[in-house]
Amino acid sequence: TCLQEVGWCSMLRLLTALVFAGPCLGFVPLLRGPLAPGASQRRIPELRMAATATSIAAVETLKFLTPDSARAVRETVGTPAYAYHLPTLKENAAAVLAFPHAYGLTPRFAMKSCPNAAILQLFSSMGLHFDASSTFEVRRAMAAGIPPENLSLSTQELGPDFENLVPLGLKINACSLQQLRRFGEKFPGSEVGIRFNPGLGSGGTGKTNVGGPSSSFGIWHELADDVAAIAEEFDLKVVRIHTHIGSGSDPAVWQRVSGMSLDLVRRFPDVSILNLGGGYKVGRMSDEGSTDLSVVGAPVKDQFVAFAEETGRELHLEIEPGTFLVANAGAVVCSVQDKVTTGSEGHTFLKLDAGMTDVLRPSLYGAQHPLVVVSSEPSRDADESTESVVVVGHCCESGDLLSCAPGEPETIDERAMKAAMCGDLLVVEGSGAYCSAMSTKNYNSFPEAPEVLVDDAGAVHVIRSRQPLEQIYSNEVSLDPGLFA
């Protein structure tokens, strides 16, 4: 039948792809996004004549860079390079500092999202404190000039260095009963914070949900009595309760968890600080919404007021935004290295000089980032011709995919964008959070990309140099060749 013939043809194409996949590691991606009518006639003769994107999605635009400033980044440090926008960082920090509160507020930047020293120093100058996820992050922040008393540690691994850091002023939130016991053994009679898993979580994806019974983060809320027993054993005063349910979480769930966290506070009479974490959703794509902090925070403020009226306890609020502060204040400026086709039944691919070594979120989560082509020559800036393409990274890994389907890292998805030529720039927007900080650094021995800060006037300031190749292997130790004989 025709259906059977189509099935056999599809299988033949799949087997052909496997045969010619070459030595690179990876899976065979699922295909998504049919070609526009007539695309096959345009794609085969010339790669630049790919299918016109008329029904895929809106063409994304630059957020803070201009074509000229994007080209200036390449002229200054080459590509790929991370670019951060000083005015946007300041604006976001001001919004965080204005978060509704009743009896005091300490915003802590989740430094794991973007730990560059210049970013930390900027936020510190504006009055923000910091949340660290390892003792190494604590040391890194201190090296950037952050006072240890402005640092709070909530970690899956309580490294032995905590014993040296607590006397300097570091605040600890015990994230397990074992961590609490270790803290008590070393610092009996001290004040301590407790991170609880409130029994409920929410995240942009399952991989960013850090609450509920499927999450190992924090002490399960039903073990509050065990917490109290250990605290009593070591004469510890629990002064801070911490909860965090995920990144990109539902504001309604976040507000509900606030109420659940207040119930935990009732169990510990010395608690004066409630830290509700972060996870405020930020829309990177043009059709995605972002959290309005004034809206999400107002009901929480009311809960604190009601709690004070009931108990006489006026709680200080802490929050830990990361993505909200930096996501849309950052971008990766890349160059289009190649443009290839897989024929009338396939796709047109743009190959970049960046990829999962710089932006891992699409390959890990199926996360969506705006991809914006910028002409290498100003004379072509006004050209409005578009095409639908698949954008891939430079790693020898078929999973190095920037234009994946939403939430489906293994499914390629065509994107509508300005028609590109080799040598043009491509800007990966929304890359300020969990990109430089979280990527497959040095895979295929690609050096770490530089980072720059773009100021109010558009000037480009280098805040991290490109990693020299020699640094990648500088810690390797050569052995006596006789060992291999």
C-alpha positions as CSV (number, residue, x, y, z in Angstrom):
1,T,0.0,0.0,0.0
2,C,1.0,3.7,-0.2
3,L,1.2,3.8,3.5
4,Q,3.6,0.8,3.6
5,E,5.7,2.4,0.9
6,V,6.0,5.6,2.8
7,G,7.0,3.6,5.9
8,W,9.7,1.7,4.0
9,C,11.0,5.0,2.5
10,S,11.2,6.6,6.0
11,M,13.0,3.6,7.3
12,L,15.5,3.7,4.4
13,R,16.2,7.4,5.1
14,L,16.7,6.6,8.8
15,L,19.2,3.8,8.0
16,T,21.0,6.1,5.5
17,A,21.4,8.7,8.2
18,L,22.8,6.2,10.6
19,V,25.3,4.9,8.0
20,F,26.6,8.4,7.2
21,A,26.5,9.7,10.8
22,G,30.3,9.5,11.0
23,P,32.3,9.0,14.1
24,C,30.4,11.6,16.1
25,L,28.5,10.5,19.2
26,G,24.8,11.0,19.7
27,F,21.3,10.1,18.9
28,V,19.4,10.5,15.6
29,P,17.1,13.4,16.2
30,L,13.4,13.2,15.6
31,L,12.3,15.5,12.7
32,R,9.8,18.2,13.1
33,G,8.7,21.1,10.9
34,P,7.6,20.3,7.4
35,L,9.1,22.2,4.5
36,A,7.1,25.1,3.1
37,P,5.5,24.4,-0.3
38,G,8.2,24.6,-3.1
39,A,11.0,24.4,-0.6
40,S,12.6,21.4,-2.3
41,Q,13.1,23.4,-5.6
42,R,14.7,26.2,-3.7
43,R,16.9,24.2,-1.3
44,I,18.7,21.9,-3.7
45,P,20.3,24.5,-6.1
46,E,21.5,27.0,-3.5
47,L,21.7,26.6,0.3
48,R,20.9,30.2,0.8
49,M,17.6,29.7,-0.8
50,A,16.0,27.7,2.0
51,A,12.3,27.5,2.6
52,T,10.7,30.9,3.4
53,A,9.3,30.8,6.9
54,T,5.7,31.9,6.7
55,S,4.0,29.5,9.1
56,I,6.6,28.4,11.7
57,A,6.7,31.2,14.3
58,A,7.3,34.9,14.6
59,V,10.8,36.0,13.7
60,E,12.5,36.9,17.1
61,T,14.3,40.2,17.5
62,L,17.2,41.5,19.5
63,K,16.6,42.4,23.1
64,F,19.3,44.8,24.1
65,L,22.0,44.5,21.5
66,T,21.7,46.3,18.2
67,P,23.3,45.0,14.9
68,D,26.1,47.5,15.4
69,S,26.7,46.6,19.1
70,A,26.6,42.8,18.2
71,R,29.3,43.4,15.5
72,A,31.2,45.5,18.1
73,V,31.3,42.5,20.4
74,R,32.8,40.4,17.7
75,E,35.3,43.0,16.8
76,T,36.4,43.3,20.5
77,V,36.7,39.7,21.6
78,G,35.7,37.5,18.6
79,T,33.0,34.9,18.8
80,P,31.5,33.1,20.6
81,A,31.1,35.6,23.4
82,Y,28.7,36.3,26.2
83,A,27.4,39.8,26.4
84,Y,25.5,41.3,29.4
85,H,23.6,44.6,29.4
86,L,24.4,46.9,32.3
87,P,21.1,48.9,32.1
88,T,19.0,45.8,32.1
89,L,20.9,44.3,35.1
90,K,20.3,47.5,37.0
91,E,16.6,47.6,36.1
92,N,16.1,44.0,37.2
93,A,17.9,44.5,40.4
94,A,15.7,47.6,41.2
95,A,12.6,45.5,40.6
96,V,13.9,42.8,43.0
97,L,14.7,45.4,45.7
98,A,11.1,46.7,45.4
99,F,9.6,43.2,46.1
100,P,6.6,43.6,48.4
101,H,7.4,42.9,52.0
102,A,6.0,43.7,55.4
103,Y,8.8,43.7,57.9
104,G,12.1,43.8,55.9
105,L,13.6,42.2,52.8
106,T,16.9,40.7,51.9
107,P,17.2,39.7,48.2
108,R,19.9,37.2,47.5
109,F,21.2,36.7,44.0
110,A,21.4,33.0,43.2
111,M,24.9,33.2,42.0
112,K,24.9,29.8,40.4
113,S,23.0,31.3,37.6
114,C,25.8,33.7,36.6
115,P,28.8,33.9,38.9
116,N,31.0,36.3,37.0
117,A,32.8,38.7,39.5
118,A,31.7,41.8,37.7
119,I,28.0,40.8,38.0
120,L,28.4,39.9,41.6
121,Q,30.1,43.3,42.3
122,L,27.4,45.2,40.5
123,F,24.6,43.5,42.5
124,S,26.5,43.9,45.7
125,S,26.9,47.7,45.1
126,M,23.1,47.9,44.8
127,G,22.5,46.2,48.1
128,L,21.8,42.6,47.1
129,H,23.2,39.7,49.1
130,F,24.0,36.2,47.7
131,D,22.9,32.6,47.7
132,A,25.6,30.0,47.1
133,S,25.2,26.4,46.2
134,S,28.6,25.1,47.2
135,T,31.5,26.1,49.4
136,F,33.5,26.7,46.2
137,E,30.9,29.3,45.2
138,V,31.3,30.9,48.6
139,R,35.1,31.2,48.1
140,R,34.5,32.5,44.6
141,A,32.2,35.2,45.8
142,M,34.6,36.2,48.6
143,A,37.4,36.4,46.0
144,A,35.2,38.9,44.1
145,G,35.0,41.0,47.3
146,I,31.6,39.9,48.6
147,P,31.6,40.0,52.5
148,P,31.1,36.4,53.9
149,E,28.3,37.7,56.1
150,N,26.3,38.6,53.0
151,L,26.5,35.0,51.8
152,S,24.1,32.2,52.5
153,L,24.8,28.5,51.7
154,S,22.2,25.9,50.7
155,T,23.9,22.9,49.2
156,Q,23.5,19.3,48.3
157,E,27.1,18.7,49.3
158,L,28.3,20.3,52.6
159,G,32.0,20.3,51.9
160,P,34.4,20.2,54.8
161,D,35.4,23.9,54.2
162,F,32.1,25.0,55.8
163,E,34.0,24.6,59.1
164,N,36.3,27.4,58.1
165,L,33.7,29.6,56.5
166,V,31.1,29.8,59.3
167,P,33.4,31.6,61.7
168,L,33.9,34.3,58.9
169,G,30.1,35.0,58.9
170,L,28.7,32.6,56.3
171,K,25.1,31.6,57.0
172,I,24.2,27.9,56.6
173,N,20.9,26.4,55.7
174,A,21.1,22.7,56.6
175,C,19.5,20.8,53.8
176,S,19.4,17.3,55.4
177,L,19.3,15.9,58.9
178,Q,22.9,14.7,58.4
179,Q,24.0,18.2,57.5
180,L,22.3,19.6,60.6
181,R,24.0,17.0,62.8
182,R,27.4,17.8,61.3
183,F,26.8,21.5,61.8
184,G,25.7,20.9,65.4
185,E,28.8,18.8,66.2
186,K,31.1,21.5,64.9
187,F,29.2,24.6,66.2
188,P,27.0,23.7,69.2
189,G,25.0,26.5,70.6
190,S,24.9,28.4,67.3
191,E,22.2,29.8,65.1
192,V,21.3,27.9,62.0
193,G,18.8,27.8,59.1
194,I,16.9,24.9,57.8
195,R,15.9,24.2,54.2
196,F,12.7,22.2,54.1
197,N,11.1,20.4,51.2
198,P,7.5,21.6,51.7
199,G,6.0,18.6,49.9
200,L,5.1,20.6,46.8
201,G,7.2,21.7,43.8
202,S,6.9,23.5,40.6
203,G,9.3,24.2,37.7
204,G,9.5,25.1,34.1
205,T,10.5,21.5,33.4
206,G,10.7,18.3,35.5
207,K,14.4,18.9,35.7
208,T,14.0,22.3,37.4
209,N,11.4,21.2,39.9
210,V,13.1,21.0,43.3
211,G,10.1,20.3,45.6
212,G,7.8,17.5,46.4
213,P,8.4,13.7,47.0
214,S,10.5,13.3,43.8
215,S,13.0,15.9,44.9
216,S,16.0,15.2,47.2
217,F,16.4,18.9,48.0
218,G,15.8,20.0,51.6
219,I,14.5,18.2,54.6
220,W,11.1,16.5,54.1
221,H,8.5,18.6,55.9
222,E,7.2,15.7,57.9
223,L,10.6,15.4,59.6
224,A,10.3,18.7,61.4
225,D,10.2,16.9,64.8
226,D,13.6,15.2,63.9
227,V,15.0,18.7,63.1
228,A,13.8,20.0,66.5
229,A,15.3,17.0,68.3
230,I,18.8,17.4,66.7
231,A,18.6,21.2,67.3
232,E,17.9,20.5,71.0
233,E,20.7,17.9,71.2
234,F,23.3,20.5,70.1
235,D,21.6,23.5,71.6
236,L,21.1,25.0,68.1
237,K,18.7,27.9,67.6
238,V,16.8,27.6,64.3
239,V,16.4,31.2,63.2
240,R,15.7,30.8,59.5
241,I,13.4,28.6,57.5
242,H,14.2,28.2,53.8
243,T,12.0,26.7,51.0
244,H,12.5,26.7,47.3
245,I,10.3,24.8,44.8
246,G,11.9,25.2,41.4
247,S,13.0,27.4,38.6
248,G,10.3,28.8,36.3
249,S,7.7,27.9,38.9
250,D,4.0,28.7,38.8
251,P,3.4,31.9,40.8
252,A,0.2,30.4,42.3
253,V,2.1,27.4,43.6
254,W,4.8,29.7,44.9
255,Q,2.2,31.7,46.9
256,R,0.7,28.4,48.2
257,V,4.1,27.2,49.3
258,S,4.6,30.5,51.2
259,G,1.6,29.6,53.3
260,M,3.0,26.1,53.9
261,S,6.3,27.6,54.9
262,L,4.6,29.8,57.5
263,D,3.1,26.6,59.0
264,L,6.7,25.3,59.4
265,V,7.7,28.6,61.0
266,R,5.1,28.0,63.7
267,R,7.0,24.9,64.7
268,F,10.1,26.8,65.6
269,P,9.6,29.8,67.9
270,D,13.0,31.4,67.3
271,V,12.6,31.7,63.6
272,S,12.7,35.4,62.5
273,I,13.6,35.0,58.8
274,L,11.6,33.1,56.1
275,N,13.5,32.6,52.8
276,L,11.1,31.6,50.0
277,G,13.7,31.0,47.4
278,G,13.3,32.2,43.8
279,G,12.3,30.5,40.6
280,Y,10.3,33.5,39.1
281,K,9.5,32.7,35.5
282,V,11.1,34.8,32.8
283,G,9.8,34.8,29.3
284,R,12.7,34.5,26.9
285,M,10.6,34.0,23.7
286,S,8.3,36.7,22.4
287,D,5.2,34.7,23.1
288,E,6.2,33.8,26.7
289,G,5.1,35.8,29.8
290,S,7.3,36.9,32.7
291,T,6.5,37.1,36.5
292,D,5.4,40.5,37.8
293,L,7.1,40.6,41.2
294,S,4.8,43.2,42.5
295,V,1.8,41.0,41.7
296,V,3.3,37.7,43.0
297,G,4.7,39.4,46.1
298,A,1.6,41.2,47.3
299,P,-0.3,38.2,48.6
300,V,2.8,37.0,50.3
301,K,3.1,40.3,52.1
302,D,-0.5,39.9,53.2
303,Q,0.3,36.4,54.6
304,F,3.2,37.8,56.6
305,V,1.0,40.6,58.0
306,A,-1.7,38.0,59.0
307,F,0.9,35.8,60.6
308,A,2.2,38.7,62.6
309,E,-1.3,39.6,63.8
310,E,-1.9,36.0,64.8
311,T,1.5,35.2,66.5
312,G,3.1,38.6,67.2
313,R,6.1,37.5,65.1
314,E,7.2,39.9,62.4
315,L,9.2,37.9,59.9
316,H,12.0,39.2,57.7
317,L,11.6,38.0,54.1
318,E,14.4,36.7,52.0
319,I,14.1,35.8,48.3
320,E,16.7,34.2,45.9
321,P,16.2,35.3,42.3
322,G,18.7,34.2,39.7
323,T,17.0,33.9,36.3
324,F,14.8,37.0,36.9
325,L,17.9,39.1,37.4
326,V,20.1,38.0,34.5
327,A,18.4,35.8,31.9
328,N,17.3,38.5,29.5
329,A,20.2,40.7,30.4
330,G,22.6,38.3,28.6
331,A,23.1,36.9,25.1
332,V,25.7,34.8,23.3
333,V,27.0,36.4,20.1
334,C,28.0,33.6,17.7
335,S,29.1,33.4,14.1
336,V,27.5,31.3,11.4
337,Q,30.2,28.9,10.3
338,D,28.4,26.8,7.7
339,K,25.1,26.2,6.0
340,V,24.1,22.8,4.8
341,T,21.1,20.9,3.5
342,T,19.8,17.4,3.7
343,G,17.8,17.7,0.6
344,S,14.1,18.1,-0.3
345,E,13.0,15.7,2.4
346,G,15.2,17.3,5.0
347,H,16.2,20.6,6.4
348,T,18.6,23.5,6.0
349,F,21.0,23.7,9.0
350,L,23.0,26.7,10.3
351,K,26.2,25.6,12.0
352,L,27.5,27.9,14.7
353,D,30.9,28.4,16.3
354,A,29.1,27.9,19.7
355,G,26.7,25.3,21.1
356,M,26.3,23.2,24.2
357,T,29.7,24.3,25.2
358,D,28.1,27.7,25.8
359,V,24.3,27.2,26.0
360,L,23.4,23.8,27.3
361,R,19.7,24.5,28.2
362,P,18.2,23.5,24.9
363,S,20.1,20.2,24.9
364,L,19.3,19.5,28.5
365,Y,15.8,20.8,29.0
366,G,14.4,21.5,25.5
367,A,14.6,25.1,26.6
368,Q,13.7,27.8,24.1
369,H,16.0,30.7,23.3
370,P,15.4,33.4,20.7
371,L,17.8,33.0,17.8
372,V,18.5,36.2,15.9
373,V,20.6,36.6,12.7
374,V,22.6,39.8,12.4
375,S,24.2,40.5,9.0
376,S,28.0,40.8,9.0
377,E,27.7,43.9,6.8
378,P,25.6,46.9,7.8
379,S,24.5,47.2,4.2
380,R,22.4,44.1,4.6
381,D,20.7,45.1,7.9
382,A,17.6,46.3,6.0
383,D,17.2,43.0,4.1
384,E,13.9,41.5,5.4
385,S,14.1,38.1,3.6
386,T,13.5,35.1,6.0
387,E,13.9,31.4,6.0
388,S,13.2,28.4,8.2
389,V,16.2,26.6,9.4
390,V,17.5,24.3,12.1
391,V,20.3,25.8,14.2
392,V,23.0,23.4,15.6
393,G,26.2,23.8,17.6
394,H,29.8,23.0,16.9
395,C,30.2,19.9,19.0
396,C,30.6,16.5,17.6
397,E,27.3,15.5,19.2
398,S,24.0,15.2,17.4
399,G,22.4,16.5,20.6
400,D,24.1,19.9,20.2
401,L,20.9,21.5,19.1
402,L,19.7,25.0,19.7
403,S,16.5,25.0,17.8
404,C,14.8,22.0,19.5
405,A,11.1,21.6,20.1
406,P,9.8,23.1,23.3
407,G,10.6,20.6,26.2
408,E,11.9,18.1,23.7
409,P,15.7,18.3,23.5
410,E,15.9,15.4,21.0
411,T,13.4,16.8,18.5
412,I,14.7,19.3,16.0
413,D,12.4,22.2,15.2
414,E,12.8,24.7,12.4
415,R,13.0,28.4,13.3
416,A,12.0,31.4,11.3
417,M,14.7,34.0,11.1
418,K,16.4,36.4,8.8
419,A,18.1,34.7,5.9
420,A,21.7,34.0,6.9
421,M,25.0,33.7,5.1
422,C,28.2,32.2,6.3
423,G,30.1,34.8,8.3
424,D,26.9,36.4,9.6
425,L,26.3,36.7,13.4
426,L,23.7,34.8,15.3
427,V,22.7,36.0,18.7
428,V,21.3,33.5,21.2
429,E,19.1,35.7,23.4
430,G,18.0,35.0,27.0
431,S,21.5,33.6,27.8
432,G,22.3,35.5,30.9
433,A,21.2,32.7,33.3
434,Y,22.5,29.1,33.5
435,C,24.5,29.4,30.3
436,S,28.1,30.6,31.0
437,A,27.7,29.0,34.5
438,M,26.2,25.7,33.2
439,S,27.6,24.3,30.0
440,T,29.7,21.4,28.7
441,K,32.8,23.5,29.1
442,N,35.9,22.3,27.1
443,Y,34.0,19.5,25.4
444,N,35.9,18.8,22.1
445,S,38.5,21.0,23.7
446,F,36.7,24.2,22.8
447,P,37.9,27.0,25.2
448,E,35.6,28.9,27.4
449,A,34.1,31.9,25.7
450,P,34.9,35.4,26.9
451,E,32.3,37.6,28.6
452,V,31.7,41.3,28.1
453,L,29.5,44.0,29.7
454,V,27.7,46.5,27.4
455,D,27.2,49.8,29.2
456,D,24.6,52.5,28.8
457,A,26.5,54.1,26.0
458,G,26.9,50.8,24.1
459,A,30.6,50.5,25.0
460,V,32.0,46.9,25.3
461,H,33.9,46.1,28.5
462,V,35.7,42.7,28.8
463,I,34.8,41.0,32.1
464,R,36.4,37.6,31.3
465,S,39.0,36.8,28.7
466,R,38.8,33.9,26.3
467,Q,40.4,30.8,27.8
468,P,43.8,29.9,26.3
469,L,44.0,26.4,24.9
470,E,46.9,25.6,27.2
471,Q,44.8,26.2,30.2
472,I,42.5,23.3,29.3
473,Y,45.3,20.7,29.7
474,S,47.6,22.6,32.1
475,N,46.6,20.3,35.0
476,E,47.2,17.1,33.2
477,V,50.3,15.1,34.4
478,S,52.5,13.2,31.9
479,L,53.6,9.7,32.9
480,D,56.9,8.0,32.2
481,P,56.5,6.4,28.7
482,G,58.1,3.3,30.1
483,L,54.8,2.6,31.9
484,F,53.2,1.9,28.6
485,A,55.8,-0.5,27.3
